[in-house]
């Protein structure tokens, strides 16, 4: 037992600790959302979620297990609690997910290891073979800034930079609510290549090849990888920048997998374009925190705001769960960003973007909501949790 009162330690766009009770409460809330949206006759099956402990990956796992009676294998890399140090939020999220899956009668297997490594893939294949059975749904939601190539041992680090020319934009400092301009220099070819090596489609291809060789893909298997387009005002850093180059590589690989799976398993693969939300990763991207703050205000006013769990429930219910019929656009993209990119939403955001300054940012958007959602990523500021009481920090993930 390691009981302690835990307060958030936030430095810029990073929170260095997490609250186990807050994480558990947040997961229970997502479980309730998924349960309320269950179809009348869920078909079950097995889902593999790569990057399963936070954000869209966690929402996917919850939606699959609770909403569709699927057994799940989650792969992620999180820090366990040790002594006076708490575990990461993803650690405690996973502990809470296992509790929910157990109460729902669903099998849950978790592997806390480097998802890029061959050894982790072999562990996953073994546990799928012994405990779960062939995969009906694979969700690729990995978000890591660094990757060590499993064959060469070379390490790559991704970059958040424009391509071709410098990019100057507004951005928001969450700590002091300051709006200012920042200029990013263009990426070198080496930085572009490294970003593609980390965030492109190679790792997804390796997972799919390994599952196919092991004959662990079920008939009709469905595969999705997550991406983001966003509004035109963020395109230089996102769609047209180093991240965009990596996501284009993911789309190429997904299209290749789709063609293969249709022939071999009667299945398919799609990229899901998800909507912008507060995440630790997105909070560190210039322009994005300010854009999300304005977007939240507009979407809240229009009753359109969604969290990752709402989007993942839509994704499975409407497109990817066994029995659902995928409905991609003409580019074969599943558009969960349809509400964000509505013309009326973007017109209002663009007008506010032109006007926003440090002096008026609080009158234009709900910064308290954005900051609260950032803290909730780590189990803080969650409704119903008494943060004055000591919490048990050494909760184990079932093995």
C-alpha positions in Angstrom: 0.0 0.0 0.0 1.3 3.5 -0.9 -1.3 6.1 0.1 -0.6 9.7 -0.6 -2.4 13.0 -1.3 -1.6 13.8 -5.0 -1.6 17.3 -6.5 -0.9 17.9 -10.2 2.7 18.8 -11.2 2.3 20.6 -14.5 5.2 22.2 -16.4 4.1 23.8 -19.7 2.5 21.1 -21.8 3.5 18.2 -19.5 2.1 16.8 -16.3 4.6 14.6 -14.5 2.3 12.7 -12.3 -1.3 11.3 -12.3 -4.1 10.6 -9.9 -5.3 7.0 -9.8 -8.8 7.8 -8.4 -9.3 10.5 -11.0 -8.2 8.3 -13.8 -10.5 5.6 -12.6 -13.5 8.0 -12.4 -12.7 9.3 -15.9 -12.7 5.7 -17.3 -15.9 4.9 -15.5 -17.5 7.9 -17.1 -16.4 6.7 -20.6 -17.6 3.2 -19.8 -21.1 4.7 -19.1 -21.1 6.5 -22.4 -20.2 3.4 -24.3 -22.7 1.3 -22.4 -25.5 3.8 -23.2 -24.8 3.6 -26.9 -24.6 -0.2 -27.1 -26.4 -1.6 -30.2 -29.3 -3.9 -29.6 -27.4 -7.1 -30.6 -23.6 -6.7 -30.3 -21.7 -9.4 -32.1 -18.6 -9.7 -30.0 -15.2 -10.7 -31.5 -11.6 -9.7 -30.7 -10.0 -6.3 -30.9 -6.3 -5.4 -30.9 -5.6 -1.8 -29.9 -2.1 -0.6 -30.4 -1.7 2.5 -28.3 -4.5 1.6 -26.0 -4.0 3.5 -22.7 -5.0 7.1 -23.4 -7.1 9.3 -25.7 -8.5 7.8 -28.8 -6.8 4.4 -28.2 -8.4 4.1 -24.8 -11.7 5.2 -26.1 -11.5 2.6 -28.8 -10.8 -0.2 -26.3 -13.7 0.9 -24.1 -16.1 1.2 -27.1 -15.1 -2.2 -28.3 -15.3 -4.1 -25.0 -18.3 -2.3 -23.4 -20.2 -1.3 -26.4 -19.7 -4.4 -28.6 -18.8 -7.2 -26.2 -15.4 -7.6 -27.7 -12.4 -9.2 -26.0 -9.4 -6.9 -26.3 -5.6 -6.9 -26.3 -4.1 -3.5 -25.6 -0.5 -2.7 -26.3 1.1 0.5 -24.8 4.1 1.8 -23.0 3.4 3.4 -19.6 5.5 4.0 -16.5 4.5 2.0 -13.5 4.2 3.5 -10.0 7.4 3.3 -8.0 8.0 4.5 -4.4 6.9 8.1 -4.2 6.4 8.4 -7.9 3.0 7.8 -9.3 2.4 5.8 -12.5 1.4 7.6 -15.6 -2.2 8.3 -16.4 -2.2 5.5 -19.0 -1.2 3.0 -16.3 -4.1 3.9 -14.1 -6.5 4.1 -17.0 -5.6 0.6 -17.9 -6.1 -0.6 -14.3 -9.6 0.9 -14.4 -10.3 -0.5 -17.8 -9.5 -4.0 -16.6 -11.9 -3.6 -13.8 -14.7 -2.5 -16.1 -14.0 -5.3 -18.6 -14.0 -7.9 -15.8 -17.4 -6.6 -14.6 -18.7 -6.8 -18.1 -17.5 -10.4 -18.5 -15.0 -9.5 -21.2 -11.5 -10.8 -21.6 -8.8 -8.1 -21.4 -5.1 -8.7 -22.0 -2.6 -5.9 -21.7 1.1 -5.7 -22.8 3.1 -2.8 -21.4 6.1 -2.7 -23.7 7.5 -0.9 -26.7 5.0 -1.6 -29.5 7.7 -1.0 -32.2 9.8 -3.9 -31.1 9.7 -7.4 -32.6 9.7 -8.9 -29.2 6.5 -7.1 -28.2 4.9 -8.3 -31.4 5.8 -11.9 -30.6 4.4 -11.6 -27.1 1.2 -10.2 -28.6 0.9 -13.0 -31.1 1.4 -15.6 -28.4 -1.3 -14.2 -26.2 -3.7 -13.8 -29.0 -3.1 -17.4 -30.1 -3.5 -18.8 -26.5 -6.1 -16.5 -25.0 -8.2 -14.6 -27.5 -8.3 -16.0 -31.0 -8.1 -14.3 -34.4 -8.4 -10.5 -34.6 -11.7 -9.0 -35.9 -10.7 -5.4 -35.4 -7.2 -3.8 -35.3 -7.0 -0.2 -34.2 -3.6 1.6 -34.7 -3.5 4.6 -32.3 0.1 4.8 -31.4 1.5 8.3 -30.7 5.2 8.2 -29.8 7.8 10.8 -30.6 10.6 8.3 -30.8 11.0 4.9 -32.5 13.9 2.5 -32.6 13.8 0.5 -35.8 13.3 -3.2 -35.0 15.8 -4.4 -37.6 18.5 -1.8 -37.7 18.4 -0.6 -34.1 18.6 3.0 -35.4 16.6 5.5 -33.4 14.4 8.2 -35.0 12.8 11.3 -33.4 9.8 13.0 -35.0 9.6 16.7 -35.6 6.7 19.2 -35.6 7.8 21.5 -38.4 6.6 23.0 -41.7 8.0 21.8 -45.0 9.5 24.2 -47.6 9.4 27.5 -45.8 9.1 29.0 -42.3 5.7 29.3 -40.7 4.6 32.1 -38.4 1.3 31.6 -36.5 -0.5 32.5 -33.3 -0.3 30.2 -30.4 -1.6 30.0 -26.8 0.4 29.3 -23.6 -1.9 27.4 -21.4 0.0 28.3 -18.2 -0.5 32.1 -18.4 -3.2 32.4 -21.1 -0.9 34.4 -23.3 -1.5 34.6 -27.0 1.6 35.3 -29.1 3.2 34.6 -32.4 5.8 31.8 -33.0 7.9 31.1 -36.0 8.9 27.6 -37.0 11.8 27.0 -39.4 11.3 24.5 -42.1 12.3 20.9 -41.6 15.3 19.4 -43.2 14.9 16.3 -45.3 16.5 14.3 -42.5 13.8 15.5 -40.1 11.0 14.7 -42.6 12.4 11.2 -43.1 12.8 10.7 -39.4 9.2 11.8 -38.7 7.9 9.4 -41.4 10.0 6.6 -39.8 8.4 7.2 -36.4 4.8 8.1 -37.3 4.4 6.6 -40.8 2.9 3.3 -41.9 5.9 1.0 -41.5 5.0 -0.2 -38.0 1.4 -0.9 -38.9 2.6 -2.9 -41.9 4.9 -4.9 -39.6 2.0 -5.7 -37.2 -0.3 -6.7 -40.0 2.4 -8.9 -41.7 3.1 -10.6 -38.4 -0.6 -11.3 -37.7 -1.1 -12.6 -41.3 1.9 -15.0 -41.1 0.6 -16.3 -37.8 -2.9 -16.8 -39.3 -4.4 -14.6 -36.6 -6.6 -12.4 -38.8 -10.3 -13.4 -38.7 -12.5 -13.5 -41.8 -13.8 -10.0 -42.5 -11.1 -8.4 -40.3 -11.2 -4.6 -40.2 -8.2 -2.3 -39.7 -8.1 1.4 -38.9 -5.3 4.0 -38.3 -6.1 7.4 -36.9 -5.2 10.7 -38.5 -6.2 14.4 -38.5 -6.6 17.0 -41.1 -7.8 20.0 -39.2 -8.6 23.5 -40.6 -6.7 25.4 -43.2 -5.2 27.7 -40.7 -3.2 24.8 -39.2 -2.3 23.1 -42.4 1.3 24.4 -42.6 2.2 22.7 -39.4 -0.1 19.7 -39.7 -1.4 18.6 -43.1 1.4 20.1 -45.1 4.2 19.7 -42.5 6.3 16.8 -41.2 3.3 15.2 -39.5 1.3 15.4 -42.7 4.1 13.6 -44.6 4.0 10.8 -42.0 0.2 10.6 -42.2 0.3 10.4 -46.0 2.6 7.4 -45.6 0.0 5.9 -43.2 -2.7 6.4 -45.9 -0.5 4.7 -48.5 0.0 1.7 -46.3 -3.7 1.5 -45.3 -4.7 1.6 -49.0 -2.3 -1.3 -49.7 -3.6 -3.3 -46.7 -7.2 -2.7 -47.8 -6.6 -4.2 -51.2 -4.9 -7.2 -49.7 -7.5 -7.8 -47.0 -10.4 -7.6 -49.4 -8.8 -10.5 -51.4 -7.5 -12.6 -48.6 -10.1 -12.1 -45.8 -13.0 -10.2 -47.2 -12.1 -7.4 -44.9 -10.8 -3.9 -45.3 -8.6 -1.1 -43.9 -9.5 2.6 -43.5 -8.0 5.8 -42.1 -10.3 7.5 -39.6 -10.0 11.2 -39.6 -10.8 12.2 -36.0 -11.7 15.6 -34.7 -9.5 17.9 -32.7 -9.5 17.4 -29.0 -7.3 18.3 -26.0 -4.5 15.8 -25.7 -1.0 16.0 -24.3 0.5 15.6 -27.7 -1.8 18.2 -29.4 -1.2 20.7 -26.6 2.5 20.9 -27.6 1.9 21.7 -31.3 2.1 25.4 -32.1 -1.3 27.0 -33.0 -3.3 23.9 -32.0 -4.0 24.9 -28.3 -5.4 28.2 -29.4 -7.4 26.7 -32.2 -8.8 24.0 -29.9 -9.8 26.6 -27.4 -11.8 28.6 -30.0 -13.2 25.4 -31.6 -14.5 24.2 -28.2 -16.3 27.5 -27.7 -18.0 27.3 -31.1 -18.9 23.6 -30.9 -20.1 24.0 -27.4 -22.4 26.8 -28.4 -23.8 24.7 -31.3 -24.1 21.5 -29.2 -21.6 19.7 -31.3 -18.6 19.1 -29.0 -17.4 15.5 -28.6 -14.7 13.8 -26.6 -12.7 10.9 -27.9 -15.0 8.3 -26.4 -18.0 9.8 -28.3 -16.1 9.7 -31.5 -14.9 6.1 -30.9 -18.5 5.0 -30.1 -19.6 6.5 -33.5 -16.7 4.9 -35.3 -17.5 1.4 -34.1 -21.3 1.7 -34.1 -21.5 3.3 -37.6 -18.4 1.9 -39.4 -16.1 -0.8 -37.9 -17.7 -3.1 -35.4 -18.7 -6.5 -36.6 -21.9 -6.1 -38.6 -21.5 -2.4 -39.2 -21.2 -1.2 -42.8 -18.2 1.3 -43.2 -19.2 4.5 -45.0 -16.0 6.3 -46.0 -15.9 9.4 -48.2 -14.7 9.4 -51.8 -11.1 9.3 -50.6 -11.8 6.2 -48.5 -11.6 8.2 -45.3 -13.9 7.7 -42.4 -14.8 11.3 -41.4 -15.3 11.7 -37.6 -14.2 15.3 -38.1 -17.4 16.1 -40.0 -18.8 18.2 -37.2 -15.5 20.1 -36.6 -15.2 21.0 -40.3 -18.7 22.1 -40.9 -18.7 25.4 -42.8 -20.5 27.3 -40.1 -18.2 26.1 -37.4 -15.0 26.9 -39.3 -16.3 30.3 -40.4 -16.9 31.3 -36.7 -13.5 29.9 -35.6 -11.7 31.8 -38.4 -13.3 35.1 -37.5 -12.4 34.6 -33.8 -8.8 33.6 -34.8 -8.3 36.9 -36.6 -9.5 38.8 -33.5 -8.0 36.9 -30.6 -5.3 38.5 -28.4 -4.0 37.9 -24.9 -6.4 40.7 -23.8 -9.6 39.2 -25.2 -8.9 35.5 -25.3 -10.9 34.8 -22.2 -13.9 36.5 -23.6 -13.7 34.6 -26.9 -13.3 31.1 -25.5 -13.7 29.0 -22.4 -10.1 28.7 -21.3 -11.1 27.2 -18.0 -12.7 24.3 -19.9 -9.6 23.7 -22.0 -7.3 23.7 -18.9 -9.7 21.5 -17.0 -9.7 18.9 -19.8 -5.9 19.0 -20.0 -5.8 18.2 -16.2 -8.4 15.5 -16.6 -6.0 13.7 -19.0 -4.0 12.9 -15.9 -6.8 12.3 -13.5 -7.1 15.7 -12.0 -10.1 18.1 -11.9 -12.4 15.1 -12.4 -15.9 15.6 -10.9 -16.7 13.5 -7.9 -13.1 12.9 -6.7 -12.0 14.2 -3.3 -8.4 15.3 -4.0 -7.8 16.1 -0.3 -7.8 12.4 0.5 -4.9 10.0 0.1 -5.1 7.7 -2.9 -3.5 4.3 -3.4 -0.8 4.8 -6.1 0.5 1.2 -6.5 -2.4 -0.4 -8.4 -1.2 -3.2 -10.6 -2.2 -4.0 -14.2 -3.5 -7.6 -14.3 -1.2 -9.8 -16.3 
